[in-house]
Structures are given as C-alpha cells and as structure tokens.
Amino acid sequence: MNNHENNKLVKYINVYLRVYGFVATLAIIIGFGMTIASFVKNGKLNQEKFSMFKINLITPVKETIINPFIDGLVAITFGLLISLCVIVMVFYLLKFVKNIISSNLLIKENGQLLKTVGLVLAVISLVLAIQDMFINSVIFNYQGNLGLLNKIMYSVGPILLIATFPLFWLGMFFILLGKILDNAAIVKQENDLTV
C-alpha cells in the first residue's frame, strides 16, 4: 500500500468511528431512556435482555430475580457503566485517528490515548465479570441446596474467568501498543535533537 491508500484507509476509519460514536450515543440515550422511564414507572425491568453491539448491557435472569427493583437498578447501573466506557473508548480512538491523519504518529499523546483505550477495555471486561457474578450468579440469588464448593465456584468463577475475556486481552494489547508508541516517541525525539 502506498501512502495515499494508507491515508485514505485512516480517513475511512475516522468516518466509521464518528458514525459509530454517534449511533452508539444515540442508541444509549434512546434505549436507556426508555428502559429507565419504564423502570421508574413500573418499579421493575420489562425486558429480559438489553444488548447493544453484541454486549449484554442488562441481563437479569427471570428465574433468579428476588427483588425486581434492586435487580433492575443494578442491571441498569451496569449497563450505563458499560455504555459510558464504550463512548469514552470511541472518543479516545477518534483523537488517536485525528493525530494519525495530521501525520503525528510518534508522539507521546498517542501512547497515552492507546493506554487509556486499553484500560477502558479492561474495565469493560471487569464490569461484565462483576455483572455476571452479581446478576446471574446462583449464590446471590439463592435457589436450591448447593454445596460449599458450588457456592464458591458460582461466586468466584466469573472473576477468575476475566482473563479469558477477549476484551481484557484486547485491552492489554492496546496498553502494550501504547507503551511501544511512548518509547518510539522518546527515541524519535532524541533522534530529532541529535540531527
């Protein structure tokens, strides 16, 4: 690929991120606006599942709901937290792409932006694990007579499985890439000073 094709690709990515950010923000406002309005009116969630971009934002399990108000409030809180993280991530990626378009690839700001995106992805995977533990776990919505080992596995298992979440590893990759860009920016700055 020549430089013109690379620049064109980066511009397409910039347009995609802008559209994605706008659509995600609009969907979050409309979706959660209707969900919160319904929740306030009825005191419980009316839908079983609310997902956006294949991320389950609200997933209370019908058979395990003990207190519909508390379970709904927790589900909405986790969903809003994940949605906020997605919006922040898109914002930082847009800033990164803007720097690339203006031919500022090896600057420290880009390293910081990528490390922030990586941290946000790690936070999303942590929130999803905690959501799974609190909303979908049998130990917090007790049903039946479970042994001690099963109770421990149901409560600790989601946290132990966080390392298997693809978003967690993608976040670690972005953090590593950000550190590489930081070091490259330092080397470039030293080389510019020696010339």
C-alpha positions as YAML, in Angstrom:
chain: A
units: angstrom
residues:
- id: 1
  name: MET
  ca: [0.00, 0.00, 0.00]
- id: 2
  name: ASN
  ca: [1.27, 3.44, -0.80]
- id: 3
  name: ASN
  ca: [0.94, 6.48, 1.44]
- id: 4
  name: HIS
  ca: [-2.16, 7.74, -0.38]
- id: 5
  name: GLU
  ca: [-4.02, 4.44, 0.19]
- id: 6
  name: ASN
  ca: [-2.97, 4.38, 3.87]
- id: 7
  name: ASN
  ca: [-4.21, 7.93, 4.37]
- id: 8
  name: LYS
  ca: [-7.49, 7.02, 2.67]
- id: 9
  name: LEU
  ca: [-7.91, 3.99, 4.97]
- id: 10
  name: VAL
  ca: [-7.28, 6.13, 8.05]
- id: 11
  name: LYS
  ca: [-9.88, 8.63, 6.86]
- id: 12
  name: TYR
  ca: [-12.40, 5.80, 6.37]
- id: 13
  name: ILE
  ca: [-11.67, 4.60, 9.90]
- id: 14
  name: ASN
  ca: [-12.17, 8.15, 11.16]
- id: 15
  name: VAL
  ca: [-15.58, 8.37, 9.43]
- id: 16
  name: TYR
  ca: [-16.52, 4.93, 10.78]
- id: 17
  name: LEU
  ca: [-15.60, 5.88, 14.35]
- id: 18
  name: ARG
  ca: [-17.54, 9.13, 14.11]
- id: 19
  name: VAL
  ca: [-20.66, 7.37, 12.79]
- id: 20
  name: TYR
  ca: [-20.26, 4.54, 15.32]
- id: 21
  name: GLY
  ca: [-19.82, 7.03, 18.16]
- id: 22
  name: PHE
  ca: [-22.89, 9.00, 17.10]
- id: 23
  name: VAL
  ca: [-25.06, 5.90, 16.62]
- id: 24
  name: ALA
  ca: [-23.86, 4.33, 19.90]
- id: 25
  name: THR
  ca: [-24.53, 7.52, 21.85]
- id: 26
  name: LEU
  ca: [-27.96, 7.93, 20.26]
- id: 27
  name: ALA
  ca: [-28.85, 4.26, 20.88]
- id: 28
  name: ILE
  ca: [-27.72, 4.52, 24.51]
- id: 29
  name: ILE
  ca: [-29.74, 7.67, 25.09]
- id: 30
  name: ILE
  ca: [-32.88, 6.28, 23.46]
- id: 31
  name: GLY
  ca: [-32.52, 2.71, 24.74]
- id: 32
  name: PHE
  ca: [-31.68, 3.56, 28.31]
- id: 33
  name: GLY
  ca: [-34.10, 6.49, 28.31]
- id: 34
  name: MET
  ca: [-36.98, 4.15, 27.53]
- id: 35
  name: THR
  ca: [-35.64, 1.50, 29.93]
- id: 36
  name: ILE
  ca: [-35.23, 3.94, 32.80]
- id: 37
  name: ALA
  ca: [-38.64, 5.52, 32.14]
- id: 38
  name: SER
  ca: [-40.26, 2.08, 32.17]
- id: 39
  name: PHE
  ca: [-38.29, 1.11, 35.27]
- id: 40
  name: VAL
  ca: [-39.35, 4.24, 37.16]
- id: 41
  name: LYS
  ca: [-42.99, 3.76, 36.10]
- id: 42
  name: ASN
  ca: [-43.25, 0.02, 36.89]
- id: 43
  name: GLY
  ca: [-40.54, -0.47, 39.51]
- id: 44
  name: LYS
  ca: [-39.02, -3.35, 37.52]
- id: 45
  name: LEU
  ca: [-37.48, -4.10, 34.15]
- id: 46
  name: ASN
  ca: [-39.93, -5.13, 31.44]
- id: 47
  name: GLN
  ca: [-37.44, -6.70, 29.07]
- id: 48
  name: GLU
  ca: [-35.44, -9.81, 29.77]
- id: 49
  name: LYS
  ca: [-32.36, -8.68, 27.90]
- id: 50
  name: PHE
  ca: [-30.99, -5.42, 26.54]
- id: 51
  name: SER
  ca: [-27.91, -5.77, 24.35]
- id: 52
  name: MET
  ca: [-26.08, -3.35, 22.15]
- id: 53
  name: PHE
  ca: [-23.30, -4.20, 19.70]
- id: 54
  name: LYS
  ca: [-23.41, -7.81, 20.97]
- id: 55
  name: ILE
  ca: [-22.58, -6.71, 24.55]
- id: 56
  name: ASN
  ca: [-25.27, -7.67, 27.06]
- id: 57
  name: LEU
  ca: [-25.97, -4.48, 28.96]
- id: 58
  name: ILE
  ca: [-28.90, -5.71, 31.04]
- id: 59
  name: THR
  ca: [-29.22, -9.43, 31.70]
- id: 60
  name: PRO
  ca: [-31.32, -10.29, 34.72]
- id: 61
  name: VAL
  ca: [-32.36, -13.93, 34.66]
- id: 62
  name: LYS
  ca: [-36.11, -14.28, 35.24]
- id: 63
  name: GLU
  ca: [-35.87, -17.37, 37.41]
- id: 64
  name: THR
  ca: [-33.34, -15.75, 39.74]
- id: 65
  name: ILE
  ca: [-34.97, -12.36, 40.33]
- id: 66
  name: ILE
  ca: [-35.74, -11.97, 44.01]
- id: 67
  name: ASN
  ca: [-36.33, -8.20, 44.22]
- id: 68
  name: PRO
  ca: [-37.25, -6.80, 40.79]
- id: 69
  name: PHE
  ca: [-36.48, -3.20, 41.81]
- id: 70
  name: ILE
  ca: [-32.96, -3.88, 43.16]
- id: 71
  name: ASP
  ca: [-32.10, -6.31, 40.35]
- id: 72
  name: GLY
  ca: [-33.34, -3.80, 37.76]
- id: 73
  name: LEU
  ca: [-31.44, -0.93, 39.36]
- id: 74
  name: VAL
  ca: [-28.21, -2.96, 39.42]
- id: 75
  name: ALA
  ca: [-28.72, -4.08, 35.82]
- id: 76
  name: ILE
  ca: [-29.32, -0.51, 34.62]
- id: 77
  name: THR
  ca: [-26.26, 0.74, 36.55]
- id: 78
  name: PHE
  ca: [-24.00, -1.89, 35.00]
- id: 79
  name: GLY
  ca: [-25.45, -1.20, 31.54]
- id: 80
  name: LEU
  ca: [-24.89, 2.54, 31.86]
- id: 81
  name: LEU
  ca: [-21.33, 1.97, 33.08]
- id: 82
  name: ILE
  ca: [-20.51, -0.27, 30.11]
- id: 83
  name: SER
  ca: [-22.14, 2.19, 27.71]
- id: 84
  name: LEU
  ca: [-20.17, 5.10, 29.15]
- id: 85
  name: CYS
  ca: [-16.96, 3.09, 28.73]
- id: 86
  name: VAL
  ca: [-17.80, 2.42, 25.06]
- id: 87
  name: ILE
  ca: [-18.40, 6.14, 24.41]
- id: 88
  name: VAL
  ca: [-15.12, 7.10, 26.16]
- id: 89
  name: MET
  ca: [-13.24, 4.46, 24.16]
- id: 90
  name: VAL
  ca: [-14.61, 5.75, 20.83]
- id: 91
  name: PHE
  ca: [-13.71, 9.33, 21.85]
- id: 92
  name: TYR
  ca: [-10.07, 8.40, 22.56]
- id: 93
  name: LEU
  ca: [-9.80, 6.35, 19.37]
- id: 94
  name: LEU
  ca: [-11.09, 9.36, 17.42]
- id: 95
  name: LYS
  ca: [-8.39, 11.54, 18.95]
- id: 96
  name: PHE
  ca: [-5.80, 8.91, 18.02]
- id: 97
  name: VAL
  ca: [-7.01, 8.75, 14.41]
- id: 98
  name: LYS
  ca: [-7.04, 12.56, 14.23]
- id: 99
  name: ASN
  ca: [-3.35, 12.58, 15.23]
- id: 100
  name: ILE
  ca: [-2.57, 9.97, 12.57]
- id: 101
  name: ILE
  ca: [-4.38, 11.98, 9.88]
- id: 102
  name: SER
  ca: [-2.33, 15.05, 10.80]
- id: 103
  name: SER
  ca: [0.85, 12.89, 10.42]
- id: 104
  name: ASN
  ca: [1.66, 12.88, 14.14]
- id: 105
  name: LEU
  ca: [2.11, 9.17, 14.72]
- id: 106
  name: LEU
  ca: [5.12, 9.07, 17.05]
- id: 107
  name: ILE
  ca: [4.06, 11.44, 19.80]
- id: 108
  name: LYS
  ca: [3.59, 10.69, 23.48]
- id: 109
  name: GLU
  ca: [-0.10, 11.65, 23.32]
- id: 110
  name: ASN
  ca: [-0.81, 8.69, 21.03]
- id: 111
  name: GLY
  ca: [0.77, 6.31, 23.53]
- id: 112
  name: GLN
  ca: [-1.37, 7.77, 26.31]
- id: 113
  name: LEU
  ca: [-4.51, 7.52, 24.16]
- id: 114
  name: LEU
  ca: [-3.93, 3.84, 23.37]
- id: 115
  name: LYS
  ca: [-3.14, 3.02, 27.00]
- id: 116
  name: THR
  ca: [-6.38, 4.73, 28.05]
- id: 117
  name: VAL
  ca: [-8.35, 2.72, 25.45]
- id: 118
  name: GLY
  ca: [-6.71, -0.45, 26.80]
- id: 119
  name: LEU
  ca: [-7.64, 0.48, 30.35]
- id: 120
  name: VAL
  ca: [-11.25, 1.15, 29.30]
- id: 121
  name: LEU
  ca: [-11.44, -2.27, 27.60]
- id: 122
  name: ALA
  ca: [-10.08, -3.92, 30.75]
- id: 123
  name: VAL
  ca: [-12.68, -2.04, 32.83]
- id: 124
  name: ILE
  ca: [-15.45, -3.23, 30.49]
- id: 125
  name: SER
  ca: [-14.35, -6.84, 30.90]
- id: 126
  name: LEU
  ca: [-14.19, -6.39, 34.69]
- id: 127
  name: VAL
  ca: [-17.69, -4.86, 34.76]
- id: 128
  name: LEU
  ca: [-19.01, -7.73, 32.63]
- id: 129
  name: ALA
  ca: [-17.46, -10.25, 35.04]
- id: 130
  name: ILE
  ca: [-18.90, -8.47, 38.08]
- id: 131
  name: GLN
  ca: [-22.28, -8.19, 36.34]
- id: 132
  name: ASP
  ca: [-22.19, -11.90, 35.66]
- id: 133
  name: MET
  ca: [-21.29, -12.58, 39.27]
- id: 134
  name: PHE
  ca: [-23.96, -10.37, 40.85]
- id: 135
  name: ILE
  ca: [-26.86, -10.65, 38.43]
- id: 136
  name: ASN
  ca: [-26.56, -14.15, 37.02]
- id: 137
  name: SER
  ca: [-24.93, -15.94, 39.95]
- id: 138
  name: VAL
  ca: [-26.82, -18.51, 41.96]
- id: 139
  name: ILE
  ca: [-25.10, -17.55, 45.22]
- id: 140
  name: PHE
  ca: [-26.59, -14.05, 45.25]
- id: 141
  name: ASN
  ca: [-29.99, -15.20, 44.02]
- id: 142
  name: TYR
  ca: [-30.12, -18.40, 46.01]
- id: 143
  name: GLN
  ca: [-32.14, -21.29, 44.63]
- id: 144
  name: GLY
  ca: [-31.86, -24.80, 45.87]
- id: 145
  name: ASN
  ca: [-29.42, -26.54, 48.15]
- id: 146
  name: LEU
  ca: [-25.89, -26.08, 46.79]
- id: 147
  name: GLY
  ca: [-22.74, -27.46, 48.34]
- id: 148
  name: LEU
  ca: [-19.98, -25.16, 49.58]
- id: 149
  name: LEU
  ca: [-17.73, -25.85, 46.58]
- id: 150
  name: ASN
  ca: [-20.50, -24.97, 44.13]
- id: 151
  name: LYS
  ca: [-21.25, -21.76, 46.03]
- id: 152
  name: ILE
  ca: [-17.58, -20.76, 45.85]
- id: 153
  name: MET
  ca: [-17.35, -21.58, 42.15]
- id: 154
  name: TYR
  ca: [-20.51, -19.63, 41.33]
- id: 155
  name: SER
  ca: [-19.28, -16.57, 43.21]
- id: 156
  name: VAL
  ca: [-15.55, -16.58, 42.38]
- id: 157
  name: GLY
  ca: [-15.67, -18.23, 38.94]
- id: 158
  name: PRO
  ca: [-16.61, -15.13, 36.90]
- id: 159
  name: ILE
  ca: [-13.76, -13.12, 38.41]
- id: 160
  name: LEU
  ca: [-11.28, -15.93, 37.71]
- id: 161
  name: LEU
  ca: [-12.54, -16.14, 34.14]
- id: 162
  name: ILE
  ca: [-11.86, -12.47, 33.43]
- id: 163
  name: ALA
  ca: [-8.52, -13.50, 31.91]
- id: 164
  name: THR
  ca: [-10.42, -15.43, 29.23]
- id: 165
  name: PHE
  ca: [-12.47, -12.42, 28.10]
- id: 166
  name: PRO
  ca: [-11.34, -11.25, 24.66]
- id: 167
  name: LEU
  ca: [-11.95, -7.63, 25.62]
- id: 168
  name: PHE
  ca: [-9.48, -7.99, 28.50]
- id: 169
  name: TRP
  ca: [-6.74, -9.28, 26.19]
- id: 170
  name: LEU
  ca: [-7.53, -6.65, 23.59]
- id: 171
  name: GLY
  ca: [-7.17, -4.05, 26.34]
- id: 172
  name: MET
  ca: [-3.80, -5.49, 27.35]
- id: 173
  name: PHE
  ca: [-2.70, -5.34, 23.69]
- id: 174
  name: PHE
  ca: [-3.68, -1.66, 23.47]
- id: 175
  name: ILE
  ca: [-1.77, -0.90, 26.68]
- id: 176
  name: LEU
  ca: [1.31, -2.66, 25.31]
- id: 177
  name: LEU
  ca: [0.99, -0.86, 21.97]
- id: 178
  name: GLY
  ca: [0.67, 2.44, 23.84]
- id: 179
  name: LYS
  ca: [3.89, 1.74, 25.74]
- id: 180
  name: ILE
  ca: [5.65, 0.89, 22.46]
- id: 181
  name: LEU
  ca: [4.46, 4.19, 20.96]
- id: 182
  name: ASP
  ca: [5.67, 6.05, 24.08]
- id: 183
  name: ASN
  ca: [9.13, 4.55, 23.70]
- id: 184
  name: ALA
  ca: [9.16, 5.22, 19.95]
- id: 185
  name: ALA
  ca: [8.23, 8.86, 20.59]
- id: 186
  name: ILE
  ca: [11.14, 9.20, 23.02]
- id: 187
  name: VAL
  ca: [13.59, 7.66, 20.53]
- id: 188
  name: LYS
  ca: [12.25, 9.90, 17.74]
- id: 189
  name: GLN
  ca: [12.62, 12.97, 19.93]
- id: 190
  name: GLU
  ca: [16.22, 12.02, 20.80]
- id: 191
  name: ASN
  ca: [17.00, 11.44, 17.12]
- id: 192
  name: ASP
  ca: [15.48, 14.80, 16.17]
- id: 193
  name: LEU
  ca: [17.68, 16.53, 18.76]
- id: 194
  name: THR
  ca: [20.86, 14.86, 17.54]
- id: 195
  name: VAL
  ca: [20.28, 15.89, 13.92]
...
